[in-house]
Amino acid sequence: MVDDYVKSIRAAGVEHAFVSSDTGQLGSPFQPNALAWAAQTLRKRGFTEHELDLLFKLNPAKILGIAPPPMTATK
């Protein structure tokens, strides 16, 4: 199932995608933990820190119309 998400994100392009969660329900993982797991999983599948910043920070901020948080410094 994760591979399907990766293929979809790559097909759309990270600049046109974002990551969200439906956790927070009784019996589901704590939302910050679920999002951290998602980031770790995408990182293991080759996503860069810049791409993760787009998926988890910048693109959601754009959708909400708020200022984005600081981006991760790249080396």
N, CA, C and O atoms as a GROMACS GRO file, in nm:
protein
  300
    1MET      N    1   0.082  -0.119   0.000
    1MET     CA    2   0.000   0.000   0.000
    1MET      C    3   0.087   0.126   0.000
    1MET      O    4   0.056   0.223  -0.070
    2VAL      N    5   0.194   0.127   0.076
    2VAL     CA    6   0.283   0.243   0.079
    2VAL      C    7   0.338   0.271  -0.060
    2VAL      O    8   0.349   0.387  -0.100
    3ASP      N    9   0.372   0.166  -0.133
    3ASP     CA   10   0.427   0.186  -0.268
    3ASP      C   11   0.327   0.257  -0.358
    3ASP      O   12   0.366   0.334  -0.445
    4ASP      N   13   0.198   0.231  -0.339
    4ASP     CA   14   0.095   0.301  -0.418
    4ASP      C   15   0.096   0.451  -0.387
    4ASP      O   16   0.083   0.534  -0.477
    5TYR      N   17   0.110   0.486  -0.260
    5TYR     CA   18   0.118   0.627  -0.221
    5TYR      C   19   0.242   0.693  -0.283
    5TYR      O   20   0.235   0.804  -0.335
    6VAL      N   21   0.354   0.623  -0.275
    6VAL     CA   22   0.479   0.677  -0.331
    6VAL      C   23   0.463   0.700  -0.481
    6VAL      O   24   0.502   0.805  -0.532
    7LYS      N   25   0.406   0.603  -0.552
    7LYS     CA   26   0.385   0.618  -0.696
    7LYS      C   27   0.293   0.736  -0.726
    7LYS      O   28   0.317   0.812  -0.820
    8SER      N   29   0.190   0.753  -0.646
    8SER     CA   30   0.095   0.863  -0.668
    8SER      C   31   0.160   0.998  -0.644
    8SER      O   32   0.140   1.092  -0.721
    9ILE      N   33   0.238   1.008  -0.536
    9ILE     CA   34   0.307   1.134  -0.508
    9ILE      C   35   0.406   1.166  -0.619
    9ILE      O   36   0.413   1.280  -0.666
   10ARG      N   37   0.482   1.066  -0.662
   10ARG     CA   38   0.579   1.088  -0.770
   10ARG      C   39   0.508   1.126  -0.899
   10ARG      O   40   0.557   1.212  -0.973
   11ALA      N   41   0.394   1.063  -0.928
   11ALA     CA   42   0.321   1.093  -1.052
   11ALA      C   43   0.267   1.236  -1.051
   11ALA      O   44   0.273   1.305  -1.153
   12ALA      N   45   0.216   1.280  -0.938
   12ALA     CA   46   0.162   1.416  -0.928
   12ALA      C   47   0.274   1.519  -0.917
   12ALA      O   48   0.260   1.632  -0.962
   13GLY      N   49   0.384   1.478  -0.856
   13GLY     CA   50   0.495   1.570  -0.826
   13GLY      C   51   0.479   1.623  -0.685
   13GLY      O   52   0.369   1.660  -0.644
   14VAL      N   53   0.588   1.626  -0.611
   14VAL     CA   54   0.579   1.668  -0.471
   14VAL      C   55   0.528   1.812  -0.456
   14VAL      O   56   0.475   1.848  -0.351
   15GLU      N   57   0.546   1.893  -0.560
   15GLU     CA   58   0.496   2.030  -0.550
   15GLU      C   59   0.344   2.037  -0.560
   15GLU      O   60   0.285   2.143  -0.539
   16HIS      N   61   0.280   1.924  -0.593
   16HIS     CA   62   0.134   1.919  -0.608
   16HIS      C   63   0.070   1.820  -0.512
   16HIS      O   64  -0.044   1.779  -0.534
   17ALA      N   65   0.140   1.781  -0.407
   17ALA     CA   66   0.089   1.680  -0.314
   17ALA      C   67   0.116   1.724  -0.171
   17ALA      O   68   0.196   1.815  -0.146
   18PHE      N   69   0.049   1.660  -0.077
   18PHE     CA   70   0.075   1.682   0.064
   18PHE      C   71   0.042   1.554   0.140
   18PHE      O   72  -0.026   1.466   0.088
   19VAL      N   73   0.091   1.545   0.262
   19VAL     CA   74   0.067   1.428   0.346
   19VAL      C   75  -0.021   1.472   0.462
   19VAL      O   76   0.004   1.573   0.527
   20SER      N   77  -0.125   1.393   0.487
   20SER     CA   78  -0.213   1.418   0.601
   20SER      C   79  -0.241   1.286   0.670
   20SER      O   80  -0.191   1.181   0.629
   21SER      N   81  -0.319   1.291   0.774
   21SER     CA   82  -0.346   1.171   0.853
   21SER      C   83  -0.490   1.172   0.900
   21SER      O   84  -0.547   1.277   0.927
   22ASP      N   85  -0.547   1.053   0.911
   22ASP     CA   86  -0.679   1.042   0.972
   22ASP      C   87  -0.668   0.979   1.111
   22ASP      O   88  -0.766   0.930   1.166
   23THR      N   89  -0.546   0.980   1.167
   23THR     CA   90  -0.529   0.928   1.302
   23THR      C   91  -0.586   1.027   1.402
   23THR      O   92  -0.630   1.136   1.365
   24GLY      N   93  -0.586   0.990   1.527
   24GLY     CA   94  -0.644   1.073   1.630
   24GLY      C   95  -0.773   1.014   1.682
   24GLY      O   96  -0.831   1.062   1.779
   25GLN      N   97  -0.818   0.910   1.615
   25GLN     CA   98  -0.937   0.840   1.660
   25GLN      C   99  -0.898   0.742   1.772
   25GLN      O  100  -0.782   0.701   1.781
   26LEU      N  101  -0.992   0.706   1.854
   26LEU     CA  102  -0.967   0.613   1.963
   26LEU      C  103  -0.908   0.483   1.908
   26LEU      O  104  -0.964   0.422   1.818
   27GLY      N  105  -0.795   0.443   1.964
   27GLY     CA  106  -0.730   0.319   1.922
   27GLY      C  107  -0.633   0.335   1.806
   27GLY      O  108  -0.567   0.238   1.768
   28SER      N  109  -0.623   0.453   1.750
   28SER     CA  110  -0.529   0.475   1.639
   28SER      C  111  -0.401   0.538   1.694
   28SER      O  112  -0.400   0.588   1.807
   29PRO      N  113  -0.294   0.536   1.616
   29PRO     CA  114  -0.169   0.596   1.663
   29PRO      C  115  -0.184   0.745   1.692
   29PRO      O  116  -0.267   0.813   1.631
   30PHE      N  117  -0.105   0.794   1.786
   30PHE     CA  118  -0.099   0.937   1.817
   30PHE      C  119  -0.054   1.009   1.690
   30PHE      O  120   0.043   0.969   1.627
   31GLN      N  121  -0.125   1.116   1.652
   31GLN     CA  122  -0.103   1.179   1.522
   31GLN      C  123   0.041   1.220   1.496
   31GLN      O  124   0.092   1.191   1.387
   32PRO      N  125   0.111   1.286   1.589
   32PRO     CA  126   0.251   1.319   1.560
   32PRO      C  127   0.336   1.195   1.532
   32PRO      O  128   0.426   1.199   1.448
   33ASN      N  129   0.309   1.087   1.601
   33ASN     CA  130   0.383   0.963   1.576
   33ASN      C  131   0.353   0.907   1.438
   33ASN      O  132   0.443   0.859   1.369
   34ALA      N  133   0.227   0.914   1.397
   34ALA     CA  134   0.188   0.864   1.265
   34ALA      C  135   0.253   0.946   1.154
   34ALA      O  136   0.300   0.890   1.055
   35LEU      N  137   0.257   1.078   1.170
   35LEU     CA  138   0.320   1.162   1.069
   35LEU      C  139   0.471   1.143   1.067
   35LEU      O  140   0.532   1.147   0.960
   36ALA      N  141   0.531   1.122   1.184
   36ALA     CA  142   0.676   1.094   1.189
   36ALA      C  143   0.705   0.962   1.118
   36ALA      O  144   0.804   0.952   1.044
   37TRP      N  145   0.621   0.862   1.139
   37TRP     CA  146   0.638   0.733   1.071
   37TRP      C  147   0.626   0.752   0.920
   37TRP      O  148   0.704   0.695   0.843
   38ALA      N  149   0.528   0.833   0.877
   38ALA     CA  150   0.510   0.857   0.733
   38ALA      C  151   0.634   0.923   0.674
   38ALA      O  152   0.678   0.885   0.566
   39ALA      N  153   0.690   1.021   0.744
   39ALA     CA  154   0.811   1.088   0.695
   39ALA      C  155   0.928   0.991   0.688
   39ALA      O  156   1.003   0.991   0.590
   40GLN      N  157   0.945   0.909   0.790
   40GLN     CA  158   1.053   0.810   0.790
   40GLN      C  159   1.037   0.711   0.675
   40GLN      O  160   1.134   0.674   0.610
   41THR      N  161   0.914   0.670   0.651
   41THR     CA  162   0.886   0.575   0.543
   41THR      C  163   0.916   0.636   0.408
   41THR      O  164   0.977   0.571   0.323
   42LEU      N  165   0.876   0.761   0.386
   42LEU     CA  166   0.905   0.827   0.258
   42LEU      C  167   1.054   0.851   0.242
   42LEU      O  168   1.108   0.837   0.133
   43ARG      N  169   1.121   0.886   0.351
   43ARG     CA  170   1.267   0.907   0.347
   43ARG      C  171   1.337   0.777   0.304
   43ARG      O  172   1.430   0.781   0.223
   44LYS      N  173   1.292   0.665   0.357
   44LYS     CA  174   1.350   0.534   0.322
   44LYS      C  175   1.326   0.500   0.175
   44LYS      O  176   1.398   0.420   0.116
   45ARG      N  177   1.224   0.560   0.116
   45ARG     CA  178   1.192   0.534  -0.024
   45ARG      C  179   1.247   0.642  -0.116
   45ARG      O  180   1.204   0.654  -0.231
   46GLY      N  181   1.342   0.719  -0.065
   46GLY     CA  182   1.417   0.809  -0.151
   46GLY      C  183   1.374   0.954  -0.155
   46GLY      O  184   1.431   1.032  -0.231
   47PHE      N  185   1.277   0.993  -0.075
   47PHE     CA  186   1.236   1.134  -0.073
   47PHE      C  187   1.342   1.215   0.002
   47PHE      O  188   1.391   1.174   0.107
   48THR      N  189   1.375   1.330  -0.052
   48THR     CA  190   1.475   1.417   0.010
   48THR      C  191   1.410   1.500   0.122
   48THR      O  192   1.288   1.505   0.134
   49GLU      N  193   1.495   1.563   0.202
   49GLU     CA  194   1.443   1.650   0.308
   49GLU      C  195   1.364   1.767   0.248
   49GLU      O  196   1.262   1.808   0.303
   50HIS      N  197   1.410   1.819   0.136
   50HIS     CA  198   1.337   1.927   0.070
   50HIS      C  199   1.199   1.879   0.024
   50HIS      O  200   1.100   1.949   0.041
   51GLU      N  201   1.193   1.760  -0.033
   51GLU     CA  202   1.063   1.705  -0.075
   51GLU      C  203   0.971   1.682   0.044
   51GLU      O  204   0.851   1.707   0.036
   52LEU      N  205   1.027   1.635   0.155
   52LEU     CA  206   0.946   1.616   0.276
   52LEU      C  207   0.896   1.750   0.329
   52LEU      O  208   0.782   1.759   0.374
   53ASP      N  209   0.980   1.853   0.323
   53ASP     CA  210   0.935   1.986   0.364
   53ASP      C  211   0.816   2.031   0.279
   53ASP      O  212   0.720   2.087   0.332
   54LEU      N  213   0.822   2.007   0.150
   54LEU     CA  214   0.710   2.042   0.064
   54LEU      C  215   0.585   1.964   0.102
   54LEU      O  216   0.477   2.023   0.113
   55LEU      N  217   0.597   1.835   0.123
   55LEU     CA  218   0.483   1.749   0.150
   55LEU      C  219   0.420   1.773   0.288
   55LEU      O  220   0.298   1.764   0.303
   56PHE      N  221   0.504   1.802   0.387
   56PHE     CA  222   0.454   1.812   0.524
   56PHE      C  223   0.438   1.956   0.574
   56PHE      O  224   0.365   1.978   0.671
   57LYS      N  225   0.504   2.052   0.512
   57LYS     CA  226   0.503   2.190   0.563
   57LYS      C  227   0.451   2.292   0.461
   57LYS      O  228   0.348   2.355   0.482
   58LEU      N  229   0.525   2.306   0.352
   58LEU     CA  230   0.497   2.416   0.260
   58LEU      C  231   0.363   2.400   0.188
   58LEU      O  232   0.282   2.493   0.188
   59ASN      N  233   0.339   2.286   0.129
   59ASN     CA  234   0.214   2.267   0.054
   59ASN      C  235   0.090   2.276   0.144
   59ASN      O  236  -0.008   2.340   0.106
   60PRO      N  237   0.091   2.212   0.264
   60PRO     CA  238  -0.026   2.231   0.351
   60PRO      C  239  -0.047   2.377   0.392
   60PRO      O  240  -0.161   2.423   0.401
   61ALA      N  241   0.062   2.451   0.417
   61ALA     CA  242   0.049   2.593   0.452
   61ALA      C  243  -0.015   2.670   0.338
   61ALA      O  244  -0.100   2.756   0.361
   62LYS      N  245   0.026   2.641   0.214
   62LYS     CA  246  -0.033   2.708   0.097
   62LYS      C  247  -0.183   2.680   0.090
   62LYS      O  248  -0.262   2.771   0.065
   63ILE      N  249  -0.220   2.555   0.112
   63ILE     CA  250  -0.362   2.518   0.106
   63ILE      C  251  -0.442   2.594   0.210
   63ILE      O  252  -0.554   2.638   0.184
   64LEU      N  253  -0.384   2.609   0.329
   64LEU     CA  254  -0.453   2.677   0.438
   64LEU      C  255  -0.441   2.829   0.430
   64LEU      O  256  -0.509   2.901   0.504
   65GLY      N  257  -0.355   2.878   0.342
   65GLY     CA  258  -0.337   3.022   0.329
   65GLY      C  259  -0.264   3.085   0.446
   65GLY      O  260  -0.289   3.200   0.482
   66ILE      N  261  -0.172   3.008   0.505
   66ILE     CA  262  -0.094   3.060   0.618
   66ILE      C  263   0.054   3.064   0.581
   66ILE      O  264   0.097   3.002   0.483
   67ALA      N  265   0.131   3.137   0.659
   67ALA     CA  266   0.275   3.144   0.634
   67ALA      C  267   0.338   3.007   0.662
   67ALA      O  268   0.306   2.944   0.763
   68PRO      N  269   0.425   2.962   0.575
   68PRO     CA  270   0.487   2.832   0.597
   68PRO      C  271   0.590   2.839   0.709
   68PRO      O  272   0.651   2.943   0.733
   69PRO      N  273   0.610   2.727   0.778
   69PRO     CA  274   0.717   2.722   0.878
   69PRO      C  275   0.852   2.724   0.809
   69PRO      O  276   0.860   2.704   0.688
   70PRO      N  277   0.958   2.746   0.884
   70PRO     CA  278   1.094   2.744   0.824
   70PRO      C  279   1.121   2.610   0.757
   70PRO      O  280   1.081   2.505   0.807
   71MET      N  281   1.189   2.616   0.644
   71MET     CA  282   1.226   2.494   0.572
   71MET      C  283   1.352   2.437   0.632
   71MET      O  284   1.432   2.510   0.692
   72THR      N  285   1.371   2.306   0.616
   72THR     CA  286   1.492   2.239   0.664
   72THR      C  287   1.611   2.288   0.583
   72THR      O  288   1.604   2.296   0.460
   73ALA      N  289   1.718   2.320   0.650
   73ALA     CA  290   1.841   2.362   0.580
   73ALA      C  291   1.898   2.244   0.504
   73ALA      O  292   1.902   2.132   0.557
   74THR      N  293   1.941   2.267   0.382
   74THR     CA  294   2.001   2.160   0.303
   74THR      C  295   2.152   2.179   0.301
   74THR      O  296   2.203   2.290   0.311
   75LYS      N  297   2.222   2.068   0.290
   75LYS     CA  298   2.368   2.071   0.288
   75LYS      C  299   2.419   2.074   0.147
   75LYS      O  300   2.541   2.077   0.126
   0.00000   0.00000   0.00000
